[in-house]
């Protein structure tokens, strides 16, 4: 594999970054599920954590170039 080909498992692929964001958001939402937070708040937490994870990973990937 030469330098121009990247692994399909790298975070340069948008789908991988989205998957990472969904997993991170779901993990935090599951942790919040044990609390007495309403479902709406848990969904907001899932979206915020997922969005922040995607944005951070995308930002870090672009800064490496």
C-alpha positions in Angstrom: 0.0 0.0 0.0 1.6 3.3 -1.0 1.2 6.7 0.7 -1.8 7.8 -1.5 -3.9 4.8 -0.5 -5.4 5.0 3.0 -6.8 2.2 5.0 -10.6 1.7 4.9 -10.5 1.7 8.7 -8.9 5.2 8.9 -10.9 8.3 10.0 -10.4 9.9 6.6 -13.6 8.2 5.5 -16.7 10.2 6.5 -18.6 7.0 7.3 -16.1 6.0 9.9 -16.2 9.4 11.5 -20.0 9.2 11.6 -19.9 5.7 13.1 -17.5 6.8 15.8 -19.7 9.8 16.6 -22.8 7.6 16.8 -21.1 5.0 19.1 -19.8 7.8 21.4 -23.2 9.4 21.6 -24.9 6.1 22.2 -22.4 5.2 24.9 -23.0 8.5 26.8 -26.8 8.2 26.3 -26.7 4.6 27.8 -24.8 5.9 30.7 -27.4 8.6 31.2 -30.2 6.0 30.8 -29.5 4.8 34.3 -30.4 8.3 35.7 -33.8 9.8 36.1 -33.3 12.2 33.1 -36.3 12.4 30.7 -36.0 10.8 27.3 -35.9 14.1 25.5 -32.9 15.2 27.5 -31.2 11.9 26.8 -31.8 12.4 23.1 -30.3 15.9 23.2 -27.3 14.5 25.0 -26.9 11.8 22.3 -27.0 14.5 19.5 -24.7 16.9 21.3 -22.0 14.3 22.1 -22.3 12.7 18.6 -22.0 16.1 16.9 -19.1 17.2 19.1 -17.3 13.9 18.5 -17.8 14.1 14.7 -16.6 17.8 14.7 -13.6 17.1 16.8 -12.5 14.1 14.7 -13.0 16.0 11.5 -11.1 18.9 12.8 -8.2 16.7 13.9 -8.1 14.9 10.6 -8.0 18.1 8.6 -5.2 19.5 10.8 -3.0 16.4 10.1 -3.0 17.1 6.4 
